[in-house]
Structures are given as C-alpha cells and as structure tokens.
Amino acid sequence: HVQLVESGGGSVQAGGSLRLSCAASAYLYNRPCMGWFRQAPGKEREGVATIASDGSTVYADSGKGRFTASLRRDNIYDAVYLKMNSLEPEDTAMYYCAAPSGFVEWRDSLRDSQYAYWGQGTQVTVS
C-alpha cells in the first residue's frame, strides 16, 4: 500500500516559519530520493526541494537559503521534512511530497514527471 501523508501547513505572517512533514509507508522505504513540490492557484506545480537517501539536497532558486529539507528513517517509516524560514506571500501554495517509482537522474529531481507517488498536500498561506 503506497501512502504519503503531509502535515504541518498553516497560515503565517510574512517572515514566519513552518515545518512541513511527510510520512511515507514502508513500501517506499528504499526510494532513492523524495521531493517537495508546491502549486499555487493558477500556476503550474513546481519543485521546491529534493532530498536523496544519503541526505543530499537540491533546492529550487525560490527556496535557497530559506528552505531546508531533511530526512528521517526508522525501521518502518521514512519521513521527510521541509523547514521553511522567512516565508513570503509568494510562498503561498499547496505543498506536496512525492516519491519516485525508481531511478531518478539527480539533475532532473525537481521535475514532477520523475515522481509516481504523491501525498494529498498541505496548504501554506503567508500573509
């Protein structure tokens, strides 16, 4: 059973912080990486950050210096996190975590086409 569950979204004032969480089922335990994406109303979904199984990260320009992805693994579940600091109104969007079905070319890891499994999303609103 494939499952990704995001949490941690909310409404914050500009300059504030949020920490998003994504819990993955055991089926996804050995995914090579996991990604964070967002989609604002009327806009295409865009990659925000990717974290590989070894902890390597890549960030879209929009989040560099403000967003930090991290990974936790235990015996049953993967979990990935996205700490977002200095939030701006432009960060308002639905945020999704995603996992691929197989190999991902690292240079393409911020492309949503690389990912097969998606969570339901968590809303972030910055005012």
C-alpha positions in Angstrom: 0.0 0.0 0.0 1.6 3.3 -1.2 0.9 6.2 1.1 2.4 9.7 1.6 0.9 11.9 4.2 1.8 15.6 4.6 1.2 17.8 7.6 2.4 21.0 9.2 0.9 23.6 6.8 -1.0 26.6 8.1 -1.3 30.3 8.0 1.6 32.5 9.0 2.6 36.1 8.6 5.4 37.1 6.3 8.8 36.4 7.8 7.4 33.5 9.8 8.4 29.8 9.7 6.7 26.5 9.2 7.9 22.9 9.2 6.2 20.5 6.9 6.3 16.8 7.5 5.7 13.9 5.1 5.3 10.3 6.4 5.9 7.6 3.9 4.8 4.0 4.1 7.2 1.1 4.4 6.7 0.4 0.7 8.7 3.5 -0.1 11.4 2.8 2.3 14.2 2.4 -0.3 13.2 5.2 -2.7 16.4 6.9 -4.0 15.0 10.3 -3.1 11.9 12.2 -2.1 10.7 15.6 -3.3 8.8 18.6 -2.2 6.6 20.4 -4.6 4.1 23.2 -4.5 1.3 24.5 -6.6 -0.2 28.0 -6.2 -3.7 28.8 -7.7 -3.5 29.3 -11.4 0.1 28.2 -11.6 1.9 25.0 -12.5 3.3 22.7 -9.9 6.9 23.4 -9.3 9.7 21.6 -7.5 10.9 23.1 -4.2 13.5 20.7 -2.8 14.7 17.1 -3.2 16.5 15.0 -0.7 18.3 11.8 -1.5 18.6 8.8 0.7 22.1 9.8 1.7 20.8 13.2 2.8 22.0 15.2 -0.2 19.7 18.0 -1.1 18.9 20.3 -4.0 16.7 23.4 -3.9 14.9 25.5 -6.4 16.1 29.1 -6.5 12.9 30.2 -4.8 13.8 28.4 -1.6 17.6 28.6 -1.5 18.8 30.0 1.8 15.3 29.8 3.3 14.2 26.2 3.0 15.9 23.1 4.4 14.9 19.6 3.6 15.8 16.7 6.0 15.2 13.0 6.2 14.5 10.6 9.0 14.4 6.8 8.7 13.5 4.2 11.2 12.6 0.6 10.9 9.2 1.2 9.5 8.7 4.6 8.0 10.5 7.2 6.0 9.8 10.7 6.9 10.9 13.9 5.2 10.7 17.4 6.4 10.8 20.8 4.9 11.7 23.7 7.2 10.7 27.0 5.7 12.0 30.2 7.1 11.5 33.8 6.1 8.3 33.0 4.4 6.9 35.4 1.8 3.4 35.8 0.4 4.8 34.3 -2.8 5.3 31.0 -0.9 1.5 30.6 -0.6 0.6 27.3 -2.2 -0.4 23.7 -1.6 2.7 21.8 -0.8 3.2 18.1 -1.7 5.7 15.5 -1.0 6.4 12.9 -3.7 8.4 9.7 -4.2 9.6 8.2 -7.4 8.9 4.6 -8.6 12.6 4.0 -9.5 15.8 5.7 -10.5 15.9 9.5 -10.7 18.6 11.4 -12.5 19.7 13.9 -9.9 19.7 16.8 -12.3 16.0 16.1 -13.0 15.0 15.6 -9.4 13.0 18.8 -9.2 10.8 17.8 -12.2 7.4 16.4 -11.1 7.5 13.9 -14.0 10.1 12.0 -12.1 7.7 11.1 -9.3 5.0 8.5 -9.2 3.6 8.8 -5.8 2.1 11.9 -4.3 0.5 12.9 -1.0 -2.7 14.9 -0.6 -0.9 18.1 0.1 -0.8 20.6 2.9 -1.8 24.2 2.5 0.6 27.0 3.3 -0.7 30.6 3.4 1.5 33.5 4.0 0.0 37.0 4.5 
